[in-house]
Amino acid sequence: MTDAVPTDGQPVALPPQPPAAPTPTAAPAPPGVPEAPPAGLWDRMREDPQYAPEHLALEAVRRLGPEAAQWAERARAEQPGVSAEVLAEQAVRKFVNHARLSGAVSGAAGLPGAVIDVGVLAWTQARMVLHIAAAYGVDATHTDRATDLLVLQKVHKVAQSARLALGVAAGRERAGALFGSGGQAPLGRVMLRLGVRLAQMAGVRAAKRMFAKVVPGAAIILGTWANSSATKDLAARSRALYRQHGGGGLPEQRHG
């Protein structure tokens, strides 16, 4: 096992790398349907579940940041004089609607379906945050947006610890590309750990929804309100941040 630095600064032994498993496809989603994270990101998260949120944040900025910037530029050209508040509201409405659908994207039951669902939700939320940033004139492609994502989604309490974890995840990504997986672990345990980390990123209510889905019929009780509620809360935090710190990202102090 390899020691790494988690969010609380104490060394923790990461589990060995898991065996290969079916990877969700990243085919383009129909209009109005949330897209799943790309296949390569699923591979990295499955191989390194402890740092799944960091891998997702890094890939989101790389892949979704330019999309958000282009959307904001196009929207301003099509709506001359439109305010940042109006653009942000448009982004929130779109991605909250996507979040409501994300619990049914996989069509799979049990733990694998639950992990895919919360992964789609976390990816949808990251896309929303980057679009909100772009709406307020913040560079959605800047690497600091990955730090913003982790603090806004409450994976880390402060920007400093988020940056540290992102650095560790980036280093592990490079090492994995050079040397491949470093070991094997039971797939069920890996999927559970991955699901827990992604559910933490997507919100506490999403975590409850994930575990409820493992129990047949239980997820119906929670309904889609869980996803949309967590996403609305994230939208409010994101708008407050980028409205106040347009262009500056997160301050170093704790961000509630």
N, C-alpha and C positions, 0 to 999 in steps of 0.2 A: 504493500500500500504506500501511497505518497501523501505526505503532509502538505496541506494547503492552508491559506489564511481565509477563514470565513468572515461573516459580517461582524462578529464580536471580537475579532482580533486574536482568538485562541486557536492554535494549531489543531486541526481535526484530520483524521485519516480518511481520505476519500476511498470509496469502494473501488475494487478492480473494474476495468472496463467490461461492459456486458457483451454477450455474443450478438451476432447480427440478428435482426428481427425485421419483419415487414415494415417498410417505411411508408407513411401516408403520401399519396401522390399530391403534386402541386399543380394540377391542371387548372387552367383559368376558370374561375367561378362565373356562373351566369350573372347578369346584372342584378344587383340587389342582394346577392348572396355573399356572405363573408368568405374570403379566401383563406385557405390553410397556409401555415408556414411552409416554406420551400423544403424539398426533400433533404437537401444537404444540411439544413439547420436541424431537422429532426435527428439526423445521424449524429451531429455534434452533441445535441442535448441528451440523447440516449447514452452516448459514450461517456458523458460527463454531467450526470444529472444534478450534482451539487451546485454547479454553476449554470444551470439551464437558463435562469432569468438573465444572467449576464450575456450568454451567447445570443439569446433572443434580442436583447437590447442592441447589441453590436450589429447584428444582421439587419434589424429593423432600420437603423439609421443608414446603413449602406444601401439597402434595397428600397426602403419606403421614403427616406428623406428626400431624394430627388423627385419622387412622385408628388409629395406634399408641396414642395417648392413650385413645381410646374402647375399644380392645381391652383395655388394661390395667385400665381402670375396670370394664368388664364382667366380666373374668376374676376380679377381686377380689370382685365381688358374687356371682358364681356359685361361687367357691371360698373361703368365709370362712376367714381365717387363713392363706391360702396365702403362702408366702415369696417374696421377690424372686428368689431363686435358682431356685425351681421355675418361676416364670413365665418367667424368662430361658431356661431349658432348653426349655420348651415352644416359645418363639419360635424358638430355634436349630434344633430338630428340624424344625419346619415349613418354614423357609426354606432349610435345607440340602437338604431333599427337593426343594423347588422349583428350587434351583440345579442339581441333577442333571438336571432336565428342560429347563433353559433352552437347552441346546445343540441341541435339536430343535424349538424353538418356530417358527422361521421356515419350515422346510421348504424353504428355498432353498439352492442350491449357490453356490460361488464367493464372491467378496469381499462382495457385498451380503448374502448369508445370514450370513456370518461376522460382519459389522458388526452386524446385527440381533441375533444370538445374544449377542455380548458386551454389547450395550446392555441386553438383557433381564437378563443376569446382573448387571451393575452396578446396575440398578434393583432387582432382587431383593435384592441385598446391602444397598443403602441402606434398603430396607424392613425388613430384619432388624435393622440397627443401631438404627433408630428404635424398633422394638418392644423391643429389649433396653434401651434408654434408659428407655422407659416402664415396663418391668418393675422397674427400680431406682428409680422415682420421679422420674426426670429429665424435665423438660418437653420432650417430643418435638416440640413446635411452635415452640420458641424458635429464632431465627435462628442462635444459636451452634451448633446441631446441624449446620448445613451445614459449619461449620468443622471440627467433630468428624469428619464423614464424610470430608472430604478428607485429614485427617491419619491417621485410622484406616485408610483405604484407600491410604495411602502415596503420594498424589498430591503432597502437600507434607510436608516434614519437621517444620515448626513451625506453630503456630496463626497467628502473625503473617503469614507469607507466604500462608497459606491465606485469611486475611481480605482481604489486599490483592488477591489474584486474584479473590475473590468480588466485591469492589467493582468491579473492572474488568469482570467478566462482567455484573454487574447494569447497569452503565452502558451497555455495548454492547447489552444487551437493550432498554433504554429507547430508545437511539438507533435501533435496528433497527425498533422499533415506530413511531417517528416518521417515519423517512426511508427505511425499506426497505433492501434489500440494496445494498451499495456496489460491486458488481462481479461478475465471473464468473471461474470457474476450471474446468479440466477435471474432470468429475464423478468420474472414476476416482481422480484424485489427492486430491480432497476426501474421498472415501469411505475411502481408505487412511489418510489422516491421522486421520480420525474414528475408524476402527477401532483404530488404534494408541493413541490417547488413552483410549478406553473400555477397551481391554484392559489398559492400565496401571492404570486405576482398579479393574478387576475382579481383578487379580492376575497375576503373571508367568506362571503356568501357563495362565491363560486366554488370554494373549497367544499362547503357543505353540499352543494349541488353535485360535485364530482363524486363524493362518497355515496350520496343518495342514488346515483345512477347505477352503482354497483349492485344495489339491492333492487330487484325487479319491481317496478311500479312506484318506487319511492320518489323518483325524480319528477313524476307527474304532479306530486303534491307541491313541490317547490315552484314548478312552472318557470316561464321565461323571465319573470320579474327579477330573479336572482341576478342574471346576467346584466339586465338593463340597469338595475339599481346600482350595482358595483361600477358600471361604466359611467353612469351619471355622476356618481361621487367623484370619480377620477376626472371627469370633464370639468367639474367645478374647481377642483384643485389646480388643474392645468390652466384654466382661464385666469384664475387669480394670479398664478405665477407669471405667465407671459404678458398679462396686462400690466403688471407692476414692473417686471424686469425685462421688458421688450429688448431683445438683443443681448441680454446678459445672462440668461439661464438662472440656475439655482444659486442662491446665496450660500455661504459656507455654514451658516447656522442651521439648526434643525428646521425642517420644513414640515409643517403639520399636514 
